[in-house]
C-alpha cells in the first residue's frame, strides 16, 4: 500500500487502484472531508503539471479549493474537492491592504484629522504675527489652485472640460465657498480656534432651516429636537468665552450661513464631473472672488507695514514657508476629506465629522493653552453631543430613503 498525503491528511491507496483509470474516493483519516481524485497510470496531472506518483513512499498533493467549494463548505454542503485534469489554480494571495480594507479607511480618517489639526494650529500661529485674514484666505486658495494646475499638467487627474452652463452652475457654489472661507479665517484671527469651531457647530441648524424654508423639504421633528442641545451648548459657551468678541462671533455665523447656501447650490450643480475636478474649478473661481476684497481691505496696510512687520518678526524664509504650508495643508485636508467620505457610509461620515471637530477643539486648547471656564467647557460638550445626535438621526433618515 502506498501512502498519500492530501492537504495535510494521510491515507492509504492500494497499488492496484493506481493502475485503474477510473475515479476513486479516498477516505481521509481524522478528517470529515472526502477528497475525490482521478488517477491514471503512474502519473497524476494536477492543473497542468505532472507529479510522479510512486508506489512506495508518500507523495504530498497540494489541494486548492475553488471559491464555490469554499462557499459550499461554509454553508455546510457537500465538502468534496475534485482533483482532476484542468482544475484551475486559486487566485494569487491578496496584498495586506486588500485583505484589511478597514486599515486603509482608518488611515484615511487619521490623515484627514491629522492634516486638519495641523492646518488649524499653523493657521492660528500665522495670525499671531500676521493678522490679515483676507490675504491669508487668498494664499490658501492660491496654493491649492497651483497644486491643481500642476496635477492637471501631469494628468493626475485628467482635467475635465467645462462649458458655459457648467460654469454658471459652479459660480454660485464658488461664491459661497469664498465668503464662508474668508469669514472663517476672520473668526480664526479674532478669537480662539476652539471658540470658532464651537460656533461652527451650529452649521447643522442652518442646514436644517435652509432645507425646510428654502428648499421646501420637510424636516422630521426628532431632527429639529436634536438641534436644541446644539443651540443651548453654543449659547452657554459664548456667554463665558474668555476670547469672545463680536467680530469673531459674527464672522463664524456668516461662515455657517455661507456654507449652508453652498450646500444648496451644490445640489443644483450636478455637472457629471468627478469630485476632484469639481473642487479644482470651485477653488479657481473662489480665488477670483477673494482677490478684490483682499486688495481693497488689506492691500494698503500690507504694502505700508504688514509684510515688513511680519518679516521683521520671523524672517522672510519662515514667513514664506508658513504661508505655503498653511495653503498646502488646507488643500490636502479638504482633498483627503473628500476621499475619506467616498469610502464610508453616511452614518460613519456623520460620526467622523463630529469627531474631527472634537479633535480640533481639544488640540487647539492644548497647543495654545487657552483658558476656558467650566461653563464654556460644559457648553462645548453639550453642543458637540447635540451635533452627534443630529448627525446620527440625519444619516439614518438618508439611509432609509436610499433603501
C-alpha positions in Angstrom: 0.0 0.0 0.0 1.3 3.5 -0.8 0.8 6.4 1.4 -0.9 9.6 0.1 -0.8 12.9 1.8 -3.7 15.2 0.8 -3.8 18.8 2.2 -2.1 17.8 5.4 -4.0 14.5 5.8 -2.7 11.0 5.1 -4.5 8.0 3.6 -3.7 4.6 2.1 -4.1 3.7 -1.6 -3.6 0.2 -3.0 -1.1 -0.2 -5.9 -3.8 -1.9 -8.0 -6.1 1.1 -7.6 -3.4 3.4 -9.1 -3.4 1.3 -12.3 -7.1 1.7 -12.9 -8.2 4.7 -14.9 -11.4 5.5 -13.0 -12.3 7.9 -10.2 -11.8 6.6 -6.7 -12.8 8.1 -3.4 -10.2 8.3 -0.7 -11.2 8.0 2.9 -9.0 10.5 4.7 -8.1 9.8 8.2 -9.1 12.2 11.0 -11.0 14.4 8.6 -14.7 15.0 8.0 -14.0 15.7 4.3 -13.6 13.3 1.4 -11.2 14.1 -1.3 -12.1 12.6 -4.7 -9.2 12.2 -7.1 -8.8 10.7 -10.6 -5.6 8.8 -11.3 -4.3 7.3 -14.5 -1.2 5.1 -14.6 1.8 6.3 -12.6 1.3 9.9 -13.2 -1.1 12.4 -11.7 -1.9 15.5 -13.7 -2.8 18.5 -11.5 -3.5 21.9 -13.0 -1.1 21.5 -15.9 1.8 19.8 -14.2 2.7 16.2 -13.7 3.6 14.7 -10.4 5.1 11.2 -10.4 3.1 9.0 -8.0 5.3 6.3 -6.8 4.1 3.0 -5.5 6.3 3.3 -2.5 6.7 6.2 -0.1 4.3 9.1 0.2 3.5 11.9 -2.2 2.2 15.3 -1.0 -0.5 16.8 -3.2 -1.4 20.5 -2.7 -5.2 20.8 -2.8 -6.6 24.2 -3.5 -10.3 24.6 -3.1 -12.3 26.8 -5.5 -14.3 29.7 -4.3 -17.5 27.7 -5.0 -16.2 24.8 -2.9 -15.2 27.0 -0.1 -18.7 28.6 -0.1 -20.3 25.2 -0.1 -18.2 24.1 2.8 -19.1 27.3 4.7 -22.8 26.5 4.1 -22.4 23.0 5.4 -23.0 21.4 2.0 -21.0 18.8 0.1 -17.4 19.1 1.1 -15.7 17.2 -1.7 -12.8 18.6 -3.5 -12.2 17.4 -7.1 -8.6 16.9 -8.2 -8.8 16.4 -12.0 -7.4 17.5 -15.3 -7.9 21.2 -15.9 -8.6 22.3 -12.3 -7.7 26.0 -12.1 -5.3 27.3 -9.5 -6.8 29.7 -7.0 -6.2 33.4 -7.4 -2.8 34.8 -6.1 -2.9 35.8 -2.5 -4.2 39.3 -1.9 -2.0 42.0 -0.6 -2.0 43.1 3.0 -4.1 46.3 2.2 -6.6 44.3 0.2 -7.1 41.8 3.0 -7.6 44.6 5.6 -9.6 47.4 3.9 -10.6 48.7 7.3 -7.0 49.6 8.0 -7.0 51.7 4.7 -10.1 53.5 5.7 -8.7 54.1 9.2 -5.6 55.6 7.6 -7.7 58.0 5.6 -9.5 59.1 8.7 -6.2 59.6 10.5 -4.8 61.6 7.6 -7.9 63.7 7.5 -7.8 64.5 11.2 -4.1 65.0 11.3 -4.0 67.4 8.3 -7.0 69.3 9.7 -5.4 69.7 13.2 -2.1 70.8 11.7 -3.7 73.3 9.4 -5.7 74.9 12.3 -2.6 75.1 14.5 -0.3 76.6 11.8 -3.1 78.9 10.6 -3.6 80.4 14.1 0.2 80.8 14.7 0.4 82.8 11.5 -2.3 85.1 12.6 -0.4 85.7 15.9 2.2 87.7 13.9 0.4 88.4 10.6 -3.3 89.3 11.3 -4.6 89.7 7.8 -7.2 87.0 7.2 -8.3 88.2 3.7 -4.8 87.9 2.3 -4.3 84.6 4.1 -7.5 83.3 2.6 -6.2 84.2 -0.8 -2.9 82.3 0.0 -4.9 79.2 1.0 -6.7 79.1 -2.3 -3.7 80.2 -4.4 -1.6 77.3 -3.2 -4.5 74.9 -3.8 -5.1 76.2 -7.3 -1.4 75.9 -8.1 -1.4 72.3 -6.9 -4.5 71.5 -9.1 -2.9 73.1 -12.1 0.3 71.0 -11.7 -1.8 67.9 -11.2 -3.7 68.6 -14.4 -0.5 69.2 -16.3 0.8 65.7 -15.5 -2.7 64.1 -15.9 -3.3 63.2 -12.3 -6.2 63.6 -12.6 -7.0 64.4 -16.2 -8.7 67.8 -16.5 -12.4 67.6 -17.2 -13.6 70.2 -19.8 -16.0 72.8 -18.6 -18.6 74.6 -20.7 -20.7 77.8 -20.1 -23.6 76.0 -18.5 -21.3 74.2 -16.0 -19.5 77.4 -15.2 -22.8 79.1 -14.5 -23.8 76.2 -12.1 -20.4 76.3 -10.3 -20.1 80.0 -9.9 -22.7 80.4 -7.1 -21.1 77.4 -5.3 -17.7 79.1 -5.5 -19.0 82.4 -4.3 -20.5 80.9 -1.2 -17.3 78.9 -0.7 -15.2 82.0 -0.9 -17.4 84.0 1.5 -17.5 81.1 4.0 -13.8 80.5 3.8 -12.9 84.2 4.3 -15.3 84.6 7.2 -13.9 81.5 8.9 -10.5 83.0 8.7 -11.6 86.4 10.0 -13.1 84.5 13.0 -9.9 82.4 13.5 -7.8 85.6 13.6 -10.2 87.4 16.1 -10.9 84.6 18.6 -9.6 81.3 19.8 -9.7 78.4 17.4 -11.8 76.3 19.9 -14.4 79.1 20.1 -14.7 79.4 16.3 -15.2 75.7 16.0 -17.8 75.8 18.7 -19.8 78.4 16.8 -19.4 76.5 13.6 -21.1 73.5 15.3 -24.3 75.5 14.6 -23.9 74.7 10.9 -26.4 71.7 11.1 -29.0 74.1 12.5 -28.7 76.4 9.5 -28.7 73.5 7.1 -31.9 72.2 8.5 -33.5 75.6 8.4 -32.5 76.2 4.8 -33.7 72.7 3.8 -37.1 73.4 5.3 -37.7 77.0 4.4 -35.7 77.5 1.2 -35.8 74.1 -0.5 -39.2 73.1 1.0 -38.0 69.8 2.4 -40.0 68.6 5.4 -37.6 68.1 8.4 -38.8 65.4 10.9 -39.5 66.6 14.4 -36.8 64.4 16.0 -34.2 66.1 13.8 -35.4 69.5 15.0 -35.4 68.4 18.6 -31.8 67.1 18.3 -30.7 70.7 17.4 -31.9 72.1 20.8 -28.7 71.0 22.7 -26.6 72.4 19.9 -28.1 75.9 20.3 -28.1 75.7 24.1 -24.5 74.5 24.3 -23.2 77.2 21.9 -25.1 79.8 23.9 -23.5 78.6 27.1 -20.0 78.6 25.6 -20.4 82.0 24.1 -21.6 83.8 27.2 -18.5 83.0 29.2 -15.8 82.5 26.5 -12.8 84.5 27.6 -11.7 85.3 24.0 -15.3 86.3 22.9 -15.7 89.4 20.7 -18.4 90.3 18.3 -16.2 90.2 15.2 -15.2 86.6 15.7 -18.7 85.5 16.6 -20.4 87.3 13.7 -17.8 86.1 11.2 -18.3 82.5 12.3 -22.1 82.8 11.9 -21.8 84.3 8.4 -19.5 81.4 7.6 -22.2 79.0 8.7 -24.8 80.7 6.5 -22.4 80.8 3.5 -21.6 77.1 3.7 -25.3 76.3 4.1 -26.1 78.0 0.8 -23.0 76.4 -0.7 -24.7 73.0 0.1 -27.9 74.2 -1.5 -26.3 75.4 -4.7 -24.1 72.2 -4.8 -27.3 70.1 -5.1 -28.1 72.0 -8.3 -24.6 71.9 -9.7 -24.6 68.3 -10.7 -22.0 68.6 -13.5 -21.2 65.0 -14.0 -17.5 65.7 -13.2 -15.6 63.8 -10.6 -15.2 65.4 -7.2 -11.6 66.3 -7.7 -12.2 68.3 -10.8 -15.3 70.0 -9.3 -13.3 71.1 -6.3 -10.5 72.4 -8.5 -12.8 74.5 -10.6 -14.5 75.8 -7.4 -11.1 76.7 -5.9 -10.2 78.7 -9.1 -13.4 80.6 -9.2 -13.4 81.2 -5.4 -9.8 82.6 -5.7 -11.1 85.2 -8.2 -13.8 86.2 -5.7 -11.3 86.5 -2.8 -8.8 88.7 -4.6 -10.7 92.0 -4.8 -11.6 92.3 -1.1 -8.1 91.3 -0.1 -6.6 94.1 -2.3 -9.2 96.7 -1.2 -9.4 96.0 2.5 -5.9 94.9 3.4 -3.8 95.9 0.4 -2.7 99.4 1.6 -1.9 98.1 5.1 0.2 95.2 3.7 2.2 97.5 1.4 2.9 100.0 4.2 3.8 97.8 7.1 2.1 94.4 7.0 4.7 92.5 5.1 7.5 94.4 6.7 6.4 93.7 10.3 5.9 90.0 9.7 9.3 89.6 8.1 10.9 91.6 10.9 9.3 89.2 13.5 10.1 85.8 11.9 12.3 86.4 8.9 11.5 86.2 5.2 12.2 82.4 4.8 9.9 81.4 7.7 7.2 83.9 6.6 7.0 82.5 3.1 7.3 78.9 4.3 4.4 79.3 6.8 2.2 80.8 4.1 3.0 78.0 1.7 2.4 75.2 4.2 -0.9 76.5 5.6 -2.1 76.7 2.0 -0.9 73.2 1.2 -2.4 71.7 4.4 -5.7 73.5 3.7 -5.9 71.9 0.2 -4.7 68.5 1.3 -7.1 68.1 4.2 -10.1 69.1 2.1 -9.0 66.6 -0.6 -8.4 63.8 1.9 -11.7 64.5 3.5 -13.4 64.0 0.1 -11.6 60.8 -0.5 -12.4 59.6 3.0 -16.1 60.3 2.8 -16.3 58.4 -0.5 -15.1 55.2 1.3 -17.6 55.1 4.1 -21.4 55.1 4.8 -23.3 58.2 5.6 -23.5 57.2 9.3 -19.7 56.8 9.5 -19.4 60.1 7.7 -21.5 61.9 10.2 -19.7 60.5 13.2 -16.3 61.3 11.5 -17.3 65.0 11.1 -18.2 65.3 14.8 -15.1 63.6 16.0 -13.0 65.8 13.7 -14.4 68.9 15.4 -13.7 67.4 18.9 -10.1 66.7 17.9 -9.5 70.2 16.6 -11.0 71.9 19.7 -9.0 69.6 22.0 -5.7 70.0 20.3 -6.1 73.8 19.9 -6.7 74.1 23.7 -3.6 72.1 24.5 -1.3 73.7 21.9 -2.3 77.3 22.6 -3.0 76.9 26.3 -6.3 78.7 26.0 -8.1 79.0 29.4 -11.8 78.2 29.3 -14.3 78.4 32.1 -16.2 75.5 33.4 -19.4 76.8 31.8 -17.6 77.1 28.4 -16.4 73.5 28.6 -19.8 72.2 29.5 -21.5 74.2 26.8 -19.0 73.0 24.2 -19.6 69.4 25.3 -23.3 69.8 25.0 -23.1 71.4 21.6 -20.8 68.6 20.3 -23.2 65.9 21.7 -26.1 67.7 20.0 -24.3 67.7 16.7 -23.5 64.0 17.1 -27.2 63.1 17.8 -28.3 65.3 14.9 -25.8 63.7 12.5 -26.8 60.1 13.5 -30.5 60.8 13.1 -30.0 62.5 9.7 -27.7 59.7 8.5 -30.3 57.1 9.5 -33.1 59.0 7.6 -30.9 59.3 4.5 -30.1 55.6 4.7 -33.8 54.6 4.9 -34.6 56.8 1.9 -31.8 55.2 -0.1 -33.0 51.6 0.8 
